[in-house]
């Protein structure tokens, strides 16, 4: 019996040390400032709700923390896509007005290395702005800081909820400077190659259901020679 007790204590201690090592790893650097935050180029700023029930559609394998919305939407339970989520989001401009739709598909990445501070998700966006055109965004996201500062504290809370104010860049590549790649597909964006960064602001998160109050932002840098004479640009394009 004493050996069994010693084994259980050892397992618990080991798990606690592992969790502490992951959460407080001193070799993991802090998240740096996004290069687009100080760009001199014109940018398109689009925001969206980070709460799944605010999406037009949100779906996953049906067994994850965040439930599909609406209830009867088809779920991604096939083996090849069980670690994938898909959503259709309403995108708003800097004035809070509806600007278009964004379709996002995200999958957990095999490149995740928690001890290296990498909780990686690969994702793609298709963004369509009526009257302007569409674009594809390819990016690698790192949720390490999100997990450490929001998810772990929520699990340690007796109420299983985190409340506060967290703002972080999610985009970590594939660009060398930690930016996403953007390819214009139609309208005024057709043929353009651009950069983008996605960030997230969270004010409340729970262990069952995920975000309660959260807002995402897409910041897209336009090429220097992009046409900015369209009257729609007054609402969507900000000169940083």
C-alpha positions as CSV (number, residue, x, y, z in Angstrom):
1,X,0.0,0.0,0.0
2,X,2.8,2.4,0.9
3,X,4.3,1.9,-2.5
4,X,1.0,2.7,-4.2
5,X,0.6,5.9,-2.1
6,X,4.2,6.9,-3.0
7,X,3.5,6.3,-6.7
8,X,0.3,8.4,-6.6
9,X,2.1,11.3,-4.8
10,X,4.9,11.0,-7.3
11,X,2.5,11.3,-10.2
12,X,0.7,14.3,-8.7
13,X,4.0,16.0,-7.9
14,X,5.3,15.4,-11.4
15,X,2.2,16.7,-13.0
16,X,2.3,19.8,-10.8
17,X,6.0,20.4,-11.7
18,X,5.2,19.9,-15.4
19,X,2.4,22.4,-15.3
20,X,4.5,25.0,-13.4
21,X,7.3,24.5,-15.9
22,X,5.0,25.0,-18.8
23,X,3.3,28.1,-17.3
24,X,6.4,29.8,-16.0
25,X,9.1,28.7,-18.4
26,X,11.8,31.4,-18.1
27,X,13.3,30.5,-21.5
28,X,10.2,31.5,-23.3
29,X,10.3,35.1,-24.5
30,X,7.5,37.6,-24.3
31,X,5.3,38.5,-27.2
32,X,6.8,41.3,-29.3
33,X,5.2,44.3,-30.8
34,X,3.6,43.7,-34.2
35,X,5.5,45.3,-37.1
36,X,2.2,46.6,-38.5
37,X,1.5,48.6,-35.3
38,X,4.1,51.1,-36.4
39,X,3.7,50.9,-40.2
40,X,3.5,54.1,-42.2
41,X,1.4,52.4,-44.9
42,X,-2.3,52.6,-45.1
43,X,-4.2,49.8,-43.4
44,X,-7.6,48.2,-43.5
45,X,-8.9,47.5,-39.9
46,X,-11.6,45.0,-39.5
47,X,-13.1,43.8,-36.2
48,X,-15.3,40.8,-35.2
49,X,-16.8,39.3,-32.1
50,X,-14.7,36.5,-30.5
51,X,-17.8,34.9,-29.0
52,X,-19.0,31.8,-31.1
53,X,-22.7,32.5,-30.6
54,X,-22.2,35.9,-32.3
55,X,-21.0,34.2,-35.5
56,X,-23.2,33.5,-38.4
57,X,-22.0,29.9,-38.2
58,X,-19.4,28.2,-36.0
59,X,-18.6,24.5,-36.0
60,X,-16.1,22.0,-34.8
61,X,-16.0,18.3,-33.8
62,X,-18.9,18.8,-31.4
63,X,-16.9,17.7,-28.4
64,X,-14.6,20.7,-27.9
65,X,-14.9,23.3,-25.2
66,X,-16.9,25.7,-27.5
67,X,-20.2,24.3,-28.8
68,X,-21.2,24.6,-32.5
69,X,-23.6,27.4,-33.4
70,X,-26.4,27.2,-34.3
71,X,-27.2,23.9,-32.6
72,X,-28.1,21.9,-35.7
73,X,-25.1,22.9,-37.8
74,X,-23.1,20.0,-39.3
75,X,-20.1,19.0,-37.2
76,X,-16.6,18.2,-38.3
77,X,-16.3,14.8,-36.7
78,X,-14.5,13.0,-39.5
79,X,-11.0,11.8,-38.5
80,X,-9.1,14.0,-40.9
81,X,-10.8,17.2,-39.7
82,X,-11.6,16.5,-36.0
83,X,-9.0,19.1,-34.9
84,X,-10.4,21.8,-37.2
85,X,-13.0,24.5,-36.6
86,X,-14.8,26.7,-39.1
87,X,-16.7,29.9,-38.7
88,X,-18.4,32.7,-40.7
89,X,-18.0,36.0,-39.0
90,X,-19.5,39.5,-39.5
91,X,-16.7,42.0,-40.0
92,X,-17.0,45.6,-39.0
93,X,-15.0,48.7,-39.9
94,X,-13.3,51.2,-37.6
95,X,-16.7,53.0,-37.1
96,X,-18.5,49.8,-36.0
97,X,-20.4,49.5,-39.2
98,X,-20.8,46.2,-41.0
99,X,-18.1,46.0,-43.7
100,X,-18.3,42.4,-44.9
101,X,-18.0,38.7,-44.1
102,X,-15.0,36.6,-43.1
103,X,-14.8,32.8,-43.3
104,X,-12.1,31.4,-41.0
105,X,-10.8,27.8,-40.9
106,X,-8.4,26.8,-38.2
107,X,-6.6,23.5,-37.4
108,X,-4.3,22.5,-34.5
109,X,-0.7,22.2,-35.7
110,X,1.8,19.4,-35.1
111,X,4.4,22.2,-34.6
112,X,3.0,22.9,-31.1
113,X,5.8,22.7,-28.5
114,X,4.6,23.9,-25.1
115,X,8.0,24.0,-23.5
116,X,9.2,26.2,-26.3
117,X,6.2,28.6,-25.9
118,X,4.5,27.4,-29.0
119,X,0.8,26.5,-29.0
120,X,0.3,26.6,-32.7
121,X,-2.8,26.8,-34.9
122,X,-2.7,27.1,-38.7
123,X,-5.5,29.1,-40.1
124,X,-6.8,30.7,-43.3
125,X,-9.3,33.5,-43.9
126,X,-11.4,34.5,-46.8
127,X,-12.5,38.1,-46.4
128,X,-15.1,39.6,-48.7
129,X,-15.9,43.3,-48.5
130,X,-18.9,44.2,-50.7
131,X,-18.1,47.1,-53.1
132,X,-14.3,46.5,-52.6
133,X,-13.4,42.9,-53.2
134,X,-12.0,39.8,-51.5
135,X,-8.7,38.5,-50.2
136,X,-7.2,35.3,-48.7
137,X,-5.2,35.4,-45.5
138,X,-2.8,32.6,-44.6
139,X,-1.3,32.6,-41.1
140,X,0.3,30.7,-38.3
141,X,-1.2,31.6,-34.9
142,X,0.5,31.2,-31.5
143,X,-1.9,30.9,-28.5
144,X,0.8,30.3,-25.9
145,X,0.4,33.7,-24.1
146,X,-3.4,33.2,-24.3
147,X,-3.2,29.8,-22.6
148,X,-0.8,31.0,-19.9
149,X,-2.6,34.2,-18.9
150,X,-6.2,33.2,-19.5
151,X,-6.8,29.5,-19.7
152,X,-4.6,28.3,-16.8
153,X,-5.9,31.0,-14.4
154,X,-9.5,30.1,-15.3
155,X,-8.9,26.5,-14.4
156,X,-7.2,27.5,-11.1
157,X,-10.3,29.7,-10.3
158,X,-12.9,28.1,-8.0
159,X,-15.5,29.6,-10.4
160,X,-13.8,28.2,-13.5
161,X,-13.8,31.7,-15.0
162,X,-11.2,34.3,-15.9
163,X,-12.1,38.0,-15.9
164,X,-9.8,40.9,-16.7
165,X,-8.3,42.6,-19.8
166,X,-5.9,40.8,-22.1
167,X,-4.8,42.0,-25.5
168,X,-2.4,39.9,-27.7
169,X,-1.3,39.3,-31.2
170,X,-2.2,35.9,-32.4
171,X,-0.3,35.9,-35.7
172,X,3.2,34.4,-35.6
173,X,3.9,33.8,-39.3
174,X,4.5,32.6,-41.9
175,X,6.1,36.0,-42.6
176,X,9.6,36.4,-41.2
177,X,8.5,39.3,-39.1
178,X,5.5,37.4,-37.6
179,X,3.0,38.6,-40.1
180,X,0.4,36.7,-42.2
181,X,0.4,36.5,-46.0
182,X,-2.5,38.1,-47.8
183,X,-3.4,37.6,-51.5
184,X,-6.0,39.8,-53.1
185,X,-8.5,37.8,-55.1
186,X,-11.0,40.3,-56.5
187,X,-12.0,43.9,-56.8
188,X,-9.5,46.6,-55.8
189,X,-7.5,43.9,-54.0
190,X,-7.1,41.7,-57.1
191,X,-3.4,40.7,-57.6
192,X,-2.2,42.5,-54.6
193,X,0.2,40.9,-52.1
194,X,-0.2,42.2,-48.6
195,X,0.6,41.6,-44.9
196,X,-1.8,41.2,-42.0
197,X,-1.8,40.6,-38.2
198,X,-4.7,39.2,-36.2
199,X,-5.1,40.2,-32.6
200,X,-7.6,39.3,-29.8
201,X,-8.9,41.2,-26.8
202,X,-10.5,39.1,-24.1
203,X,-12.4,40.4,-21.0
204,X,-14.0,37.2,-19.8
205,X,-13.4,33.5,-20.5
206,X,-14.7,30.3,-18.8
207,X,-13.6,26.7,-18.9
208,X,-16.9,25.5,-20.3
209,X,-17.9,27.5,-23.4
210,X,-14.8,29.5,-23.9
211,X,-15.0,33.3,-24.5
212,X,-17.8,35.3,-22.8
213,X,-16.5,38.7,-23.9
214,X,-13.9,39.0,-26.6
215,X,-13.2,40.9,-29.8
216,X,-10.8,40.1,-32.6
217,X,-9.1,42.4,-35.1
218,X,-7.6,42.0,-38.5
219,X,-5.1,44.7,-39.5
220,X,-4.2,44.5,-43.2
221,X,-1.4,46.6,-44.6
222,X,-2.0,47.9,-48.1
223,X,0.8,48.3,-50.7
224,X,2.1,51.8,-51.1
225,X,0.6,52.2,-54.5
226,X,-2.9,50.9,-53.6
227,X,-5.8,53.0,-54.7
228,X,-7.2,54.9,-51.8
229,X,-9.5,57.3,-53.5
230,X,-12.7,55.2,-53.1
231,X,-15.3,56.9,-50.8
232,X,-15.6,53.5,-49.0
233,X,-12.0,53.8,-47.8
234,X,-12.9,56.6,-45.5
235,X,-14.6,54.0,-43.3
236,X,-12.3,51.1,-43.8
237,X,-8.8,52.5,-44.4
238,X,-6.9,54.3,-41.6
239,X,-3.7,56.2,-42.2
240,X,-1.5,55.0,-39.3
